[in-house]
Amino acid sequence: MTISKGDRIPSTTFVKMTENGPEKVASDDYFAGRTVALFSVPGAFTPTCSARHLPGFVDKAEDIKGKGVDEIACTAVNDAFVMDAWGKSANADGKVTMLADGNADFAKAVGLTMDGSGFGMGTRGQRFSMIVKDGVVAELNVEAPGDFKVSAAEYLLEQI
């Protein structure tokens, strides 16, 4: 079942790169008591994700945080090493937190997976964005296959 506005984020685990290497991040702890703008991409270093999606959130980070968002996070079904390298290549440090969902546990838990096996990518997360307030989905924007409109930073900024 797909997550909806008003639903609580399910208990899952992301992995984030730190100065000590990869560290697990419990979703319950991560979203508790704060407002997070979370967006999902089908894959790090893929064309639309690298040219438009992540750069949009990097560029609009100050505006988004200026509206009361505590943290902006990007997730993808990639490992923490890839997510870290992608974040560095996009100058996301200090602006967007890169959360690896390497086994697609989060994407499956929220019911927003896609089949990328036709491109050799296997199960991936769909392209979407959401505002999460204290662990509850306040806004949810899921893209139609192949689209990039409602999950963009500019669109999410209008919802805050």
N, C-alpha and C positions, 0 to 999 in steps of 0.2 A: 504494500500500500504506500502510495506517495505521501510524503509529509505535506501538511497544509498550514496556512496561516493560522496561528493560535495553538499549534502543536508544540510540545516540548521536544527539543533536540534529543535524539536517542543517545544512550550511553555507548560510546565507541572510543577508540583510541587513534589519534594521529601520531605522526613522528615529526619532530622539528629538529633541525640541525642547530647545535649550540657550539660554543667554544670547546666543550668537552666531547663533542661528537653527537650522534643521533640520540635524542631523548624522547620518550613517550610523553604524550600530552592527552590526559583524559578529557573528553568533551564536557563532562559534568563540571569539572573544575575550570576549564577554559572559558566557558560561557557564563559561569555563575557571577551574578552581581554586577554585570556590565553590559554594554551595548557593543556588538561586534557586527561589522559589515563583512560577510563571507561571500566569496564567489568561487565557483567551480569551473574548471576548464577540462576539456577532454584530454589534454596532454601538454606537458612542458615542451617548449621549443617547437610546437606545431604552428603553422602559419598564422591563423587568426588570433590564437592565444598570445603569440609573441609580438605580433605587429600591432594589435589593437586592444585586446582584453586586459592583460597585465599592465601595459603602458598607460592605459586610461586610468586605472586605479592609482598607479604611481603618480601620475600628473595631477590627479584630483585629491590626493591624500589629505592635504591641508584643508581643503574645502569640506571634505567628508568629516574629518575629525573636528573641524570647527562647528559642526552641527551636533556635537555631542556623542559621536562615535568614539569609543575608547580604543578600538583596534580594528584594522582592516586585515583580513586574512584571505589567502588564496589556497585552494586545495585542488589536487589532481591525483589521479591514480598513477603515481610515480613514486620512486623511493626518495628518501630524504636527501641523498647526495645529489640527485638530479634536480630536485626542487631548490636546493641551496644554490647550485650552479646557475640555474635559470634566474633565480632572484638576483644574484650578483650581476649577471649579464644585463639585467633590466634596471639596475640601480634601485632595487626595491628595498634595500637595507634601511631600516628605520621608518619605512613607509608602509610596507605590506609584509606581513608575516607569512612565510611559506610553510604550509602544513601538508605533509605527505600522507596520502591515503593509499599506500602501496598495495594493499590487498583488496581495495575497494570496499572495506568494511563500512565506512561512513556512507559512501554512495549507495550501497545496498540497504543500509539501515534507514536512509531517508527515501528509498524507493526511486532514486534518480540515476539509474545506470543506463548505459547504452552499449550496444554491441558494435565494437570497432574491429571485429575480427576480419572483416572484408579488407581492412587496411593493415592487418597484422598487429593490431593493437589490443585485441581481446576485450574484456569487460572494462569499461571506462565510466567515469562520471559524466553526466550530461552537463551542458553549459547552463549555469544558472547563477543567480545572486540572491542573497537574503539579508535581512536585518534581523539579528537575534538579540532580544532584550532579556537578560537574566535567564537564559536558556530556553526562551520561547520565541518561536518564529513570528515576528511582527510584520514582515513583508517577504514575499517570495515571488521571484521572477524566473520562470523556466522558459528557455528558448525552444522554439520549434526546430526540428532537425535542419541543420545548415544555416540557421539564422544567427545574427548577432545584433540584437536591438535592446531587448528588455533586461539583459544582464550586464549591460555596459555601466561604467562608473557614472556617466552623466544621467542615465535613467534612474539609478539608485539614489543619486544625490537629490533628485526631485522628490523622492519619497520620504526623505528624512525630515 
